[in-house]
Amino acid sequence: MKGPRLQLYVSLNGYLEELCECLAAHESGTKTEIMQLCSLVSEKVPCNEAVLNTYVSTESLLSDKRGRQRASSLPRTGKVTVYRSSDVLISNIRPYFKKIWFADCDGTCSGDVLVFRAKNPLLAPYLYSILHADSFFEFVMKGAKGTKMSRGDKRQMLTYQAASSPRQDTIASTTILTEQIAINDRENDKLTALRDVILPKLMSGEIDVSKIDFTQLNSHLAEY
């Protein structure tokens, strides 16, 4: 269950992400395959180097482009992919779920999460805006293989086309928007953590709000 303020951040980020999409979609310059703008990260480390707070799995990425939540567990064997702040992470299992996140920290992720890294760091927010579009996920599904657990074709993904040289105002605007999205996500995480601590105490009666004088708490508003 989300409180009003938590829902507000989710809705606001959805609006900001749509603005990013619109800015990228209206770039009318020469089109190029996105492999000219980015590459897929292949760097891996042993799974024991993964940290729960920054580990991203296909399950922790939320459907319908809603970012990510904290992973429930860490892998016990094998290797994990390394990602950096400003990389774009996309789940490659059932791409139609549209699971995507613009990383605001360094961390690791499962092998089924693809990590796109802009060749020019200044274009990272623009790259995210391109990959966030429904048209990109529709393109990925055209090359996807498998039925129950379909996976996108990495080579085919990189042939998706977008404007190669975005305008400076588009670069600046998408940068500002993605920075605000990251701020909202962090606030959302804090509120969620606070709720998870306080709610069980309220439910168990450990915290008794019946003794709180809400009138006195709001007395400073009387003059207004």
C-alpha positions in Angstrom: 0.0 0.0 0.0 1.3 3.4 -0.9 0.6 6.6 1.0 -0.4 9.8 -0.8 3.1 11.2 -0.8 4.6 8.0 -2.0 2.1 7.9 -4.8 2.8 11.5 -5.6 6.5 10.8 -6.3 5.6 7.9 -8.5 3.1 10.0 -10.5 5.5 12.9 -10.8 8.3 10.7 -12.0 6.0 9.2 -14.6 5.3 12.7 -15.9 9.0 13.6 -16.0 9.9 10.4 -17.8 7.2 11.2 -20.4 8.8 14.6 -20.9 12.2 13.0 -21.5 10.6 10.7 -24.1 9.0 13.6 -25.9 12.2 15.5 -26.1 14.1 12.6 -27.5 11.4 11.7 -30.0 11.3 15.2 -31.4 14.9 15.2 -32.3 14.9 15.4 -36.1 18.6 15.1 -36.9 20.3 12.3 -38.8 19.3 8.9 -37.5 21.8 6.3 -36.5 21.8 2.9 -34.9 22.1 3.3 -31.1 25.3 1.1 -31.2 26.9 4.4 -32.3 25.7 6.0 -29.0 26.2 3.3 -26.5 27.5 -0.2 -25.8 26.4 -3.1 -23.7 28.5 -3.6 -20.6 30.2 -7.0 -20.2 32.3 -6.4 -17.1 31.6 -9.0 -14.5 32.7 -9.8 -10.9 32.2 -12.7 -8.5 28.7 -12.7 -7.0 30.2 -12.3 -3.5 31.0 -8.7 -4.4 27.3 -7.9 -4.8 25.7 -5.7 -2.2 22.0 -6.0 -1.5 21.2 -2.2 -1.5 22.7 -1.8 -5.0 22.1 -5.3 -6.6 19.5 -5.3 -9.4 17.7 -8.4 -10.5 14.9 -8.9 -13.1 12.5 -9.2 -10.2 13.6 -6.0 -8.5 13.1 -4.0 -11.7 9.4 -2.8 -11.8 7.2 -3.3 -14.8 5.8 -0.4 -16.9 8.9 1.7 -16.5 8.5 2.3 -12.7 12.2 2.0 -11.9 13.4 -0.5 -9.3 12.9 -1.6 -5.7 15.3 -3.3 -3.4 16.2 -6.9 -4.4 15.0 -9.6 -2.0 18.2 -11.6 -2.1 21.7 -12.0 -3.6 22.9 -14.7 -5.9 25.0 -17.4 -4.3 27.0 -18.6 -7.3 28.4 -17.3 -10.6 29.2 -13.8 -11.6 27.3 -10.5 -11.8 27.5 -7.6 -14.2 28.9 -4.3 -13.0 27.0 -1.1 -13.7 27.8 2.5 -13.0 25.8 5.6 -12.2 24.0 6.9 -15.4 23.9 3.5 -17.0 20.6 2.3 -18.3 19.4 -1.1 -16.9 16.8 -3.1 -18.8 15.4 -6.5 -18.0 15.9 -8.9 -20.9 13.4 -11.4 -19.7 9.9 -10.8 -21.2 10.8 -7.3 -22.6 7.1 -6.5 -22.9 7.0 -5.8 -19.2 9.1 -2.7 -20.0 11.4 -2.9 -17.0 14.0 -0.1 -17.1 16.0 2.0 -14.7 18.4 4.9 -15.0 21.1 4.1 -12.4 21.8 6.8 -9.8 24.6 4.8 -8.1 27.2 2.1 -8.9 26.4 -1.5 -8.3 25.9 -5.0 -9.8 23.1 -6.8 -11.5 22.1 -10.3 -12.7 23.1 -11.5 -16.2 19.5 -11.2 -17.4 19.6 -7.4 -16.8 21.3 -5.6 -19.7 23.4 -2.6 -19.0 23.6 0.1 -21.7 26.4 2.7 -21.3 26.5 5.9 -23.3 29.8 6.3 -25.1 29.6 10.1 -24.4 28.7 10.4 -20.7 26.9 13.7 -21.4 24.4 11.8 -23.6 23.5 9.3 -20.9 20.2 11.0 -20.0 19.3 11.3 -23.7 20.1 7.6 -24.2 17.8 6.8 -21.3 15.1 8.9 -22.9 15.4 6.9 -26.1 15.3 3.5 -24.5 12.4 4.5 -22.3 10.1 4.9 -25.3 7.4 2.3 -26.0 8.7 2.1 -29.6 12.0 0.8 -28.3 10.4 -2.1 -26.4 8.1 -2.8 -29.4 11.3 -3.0 -31.5 12.9 -5.4 -29.0 9.9 -7.7 -29.1 10.2 -8.1 -32.8 13.6 -9.7 -32.3 12.7 -11.6 -29.1 13.1 -15.4 -29.0 11.2 -17.8 -26.9 7.6 -18.0 -25.8 7.1 -18.4 -22.0 10.4 -16.7 -21.1 11.1 -14.6 -24.2 14.4 -12.8 -24.3 15.5 -9.9 -26.5 18.3 -10.2 -29.1 21.2 -8.0 -28.0 22.5 -7.4 -31.4 19.1 -6.5 -32.8 18.5 -4.1 -29.9 21.6 -2.1 -30.8 20.2 -1.5 -34.4 17.3 0.6 -33.0 17.6 4.0 -34.6 17.6 7.5 -33.0 18.9 11.0 -33.7 22.7 10.8 -33.5 23.4 14.5 -32.5 20.7 15.9 -30.1 20.5 19.6 -29.6 22.2 21.2 -26.6 18.8 22.2 -25.1 17.6 18.6 -25.3 20.8 17.3 -23.6 20.4 20.0 -20.9 16.7 19.3 -20.4 17.0 15.5 -20.2 19.8 15.9 -17.7 17.8 18.1 -15.4 14.8 15.8 -15.7 16.7 12.6 -14.9 18.4 14.4 -11.9 15.0 15.3 -10.5 13.7 11.7 -11.1 16.7 10.4 -9.1 16.0 12.8 -6.2 12.3 11.8 -6.1 13.4 8.1 -6.1 15.6 8.7 -3.1 12.8 10.5 -1.2 10.5 7.7 -2.1 13.0 5.1 -0.7 13.3 7.1 2.6 9.5 7.3 3.0 9.1 3.6 2.2 11.8 2.6 4.7 10.1 4.8 7.4 6.7 3.3 6.7 8.1 -0.2 6.9 9.5 0.6 10.4 6.6 2.5 11.8 3.6 0.6 10.4 4.2 -2.7 12.2 4.7 -0.8 15.5 1.3 1.0 14.9 -0.4 -2.3 14.1 1.0 -4.0 17.2 0.1 -1.1 19.5 3.7 -0.5 20.4 3.2 3.1 19.3 0.0 4.6 20.8 -1.1 7.7 18.8 -4.2 8.1 20.9 -2.1 10.1 23.4 -0.9 12.6 20.9 -2.5 16.0 21.0 -2.8 16.8 17.3 -4.4 20.2 18.1 -1.3 21.3 19.9 1.0 19.9 17.2 -0.8 22.2 14.7 -1.2 25.2 17.0 1.6 27.0 15.1 -0.8 27.2 12.1 -3.4 29.1 14.0 -2.1 32.6 13.0 -2.5 31.6 9.4 
